[in-house]
Structures are given as structure tokens and as C-alpha cells.
Amino acid sequence: MLGSSSPDVNLRLLEAVPRGRKVRMLPFERVAYAAAARAGALLRARYRERQEVSFKGEVDLVTATDREAEQIVVAAIGAAFPEHGIVAEESGARPGRDGHTWYVDPLDGTTNFAHGYPHFCVSIALARGDDLLLGLVYDPIREETFSALRGAGARLNGAPIGVSDARTLNHALLGTGFPYDRRRHADFYLAFLAEAMRRAQGVRRGGSAALDLCYVACGRLDAFWEWKLLPWDTAAGRLIVEEAGGRVSDFSGGSHRLTGEETAASNTYLHDALLDMLAAVPRPQAAPPLA
């Protein structure tokens, strides 16, 4: 039941600015930070507990905590901005009236969370039409807050961040993930991993696309690719990568679409090499359908 536990909210998240500097947040920033802090506190308090799990698909699971965290975020946004639309992973879409839409993943990395594996986050983004305005990704275990405002750069716990300067895949650390239809199309997805292993210094599979994108933004990863991510997986992280000096596209180098099936992100320097690597994998006329 919502509010059944009393997790400690990290109020420092609401003050994620450089030491000694006062910053006045825009109203939508303050709401997003507060909602992320409260949802993240719930996740931090619960992740070591045995989880109540149900399955949305063959391997796609959801916990009761996902739903509770989403209620916290959606309620906060809805109360502050009733005219805004909200697209949330567990409760679906609520249409807006003024062109603004929030994209909410209350728990990105649910499988990790359900197993007590400490790598997951809260992801919140705000867009006006097709333009992303705010991205916020909060890792409550590491107490790391990645954030970006359009045109204002990207930050980690208030300090500016930027992408790596890696110039060759041979010296690059890549990240990836696998879609929920991976059991049926394992050979297809593993072919991309095999190609990356041939070309890159290393490959990591963390289990949270939002954090993977943030890791590209701060230089922990040099590039990332994944099939069939959903808008709430990528909206916040895409803006954070772009504001950190990176690039996000589809696998052919075209504009990234939140509703598209392809996400390729890099430090910009490696983007052409990343796309060449992805193009080297033989594939059918289209990717296997997500069904």
C-alpha cells in the first residue's frame, strides 16, 4: 500500500547544485527532483526485501514497488501540472492539454531490483511536443543524480559532466541490453554482441538503459546500443547524453525517435564507428517483431 513504509528521503537530491552556489530551480525541475527523491527513497528501502512479482510477458516482470513508486511520481506531477500529459510505464498514458508530456519510468532495472542487484534508477523527463526540456535520472543506491536542461548542459550531483574522448572502438567500453523477446531471437541479438566483442575493448550489460545512457554522458561508457527500448526508457537519458556533448540516433544515423526501435548513443567521436559495427551484422528486412 502506498506509504506503508517510511523511507528516508534524501533531501540533498533537491539541492543537487555545485557547492557554494545557489540555483533557483524552475517549477518543473523542483517537482521532478522532489518526486524522484521520494520514489528513490522507496526503492532504496525496499530493494533488499523479498518482492511481490508478476509477469507482463515471458521475461518482463513488474513488482508492487514499481507501481507504488509510479504512483508517487505521477501524483506529484499531476498535482503540480494538471494540464500536462504523462506517459508512464505501468499506468500507461494520460493525455495533456497544453503540449507538455512527462515520461516516467519509476523503476528502470526492475529485474535487477527484484533480485536485490543494486543497479536501478528512477527516470523522469519532460517534453514540449517533440522537444525534450528536462531529463532526470536518480540512482538511489549510489546517491547519483544525473540531470539536464535543454541548452544548459548535463550534471551529476550538480557538477558539470561530459562524454569521454575515446576515438577508436578498440579502446572503447560499450554498453548494451537485450529486449524482452530475447529468448525467441537470441541469435539475432547475440550477433551484435559478438561483433562488439570483435571490435571494442569491452562490453557491459548493466540492465538499466537509463543508467547506461547516463554512463555515456559522464564518460563511464563510450557508446551504447539497444533494440526496442520504450519512451520512458530513453527520454531522460537521451537529453542528458546530448547535453553532455554526445549523440543519440537510430542505427542508420537518423534522428532518434522515442517510439522507434533503435537506440545508438556515443561520445560523438565514435558514432560513425558504432553505426558501422551495427551495420556489419546481417539481418532480415526488419528486426524480429516485439510480440
ZIWO-V74155 format. One record per helix or strand of 2 or more residues. SS is the DSSP state (H for helix, E for strand). FROM is the first residue (numbers start at 1). TO is the last residue. If there is no record, write none. Layout:
BEGIN
ss:SS from:FROM to:TO
ss:SS from:FROM to:TO
END
This chain:
BEGIN
ss:H from:11 to:15
ss:H from:27 to:46
ss:E from:53 to:55
ss:E from:61 to:63
ss:H from:64 to:80
ss:E from:85 to:88
ss:E from:92 to:94
ss:E from:100 to:108
ss:H from:110 to:114
ss:E from:121 to:128
ss:E from:131 to:139
ss:E from:144 to:149
ss:E from:154 to:156
ss:E from:159 to:160
ss:H from:169 to:171
ss:E from:173 to:176
ss:H from:186 to:199
ss:E from:202 to:204
ss:H from:209 to:218
ss:E from:223 to:227
ss:H from:231 to:243
ss:E from:247 to:249
ss:E from:262 to:266
ss:H from:271 to:279
END
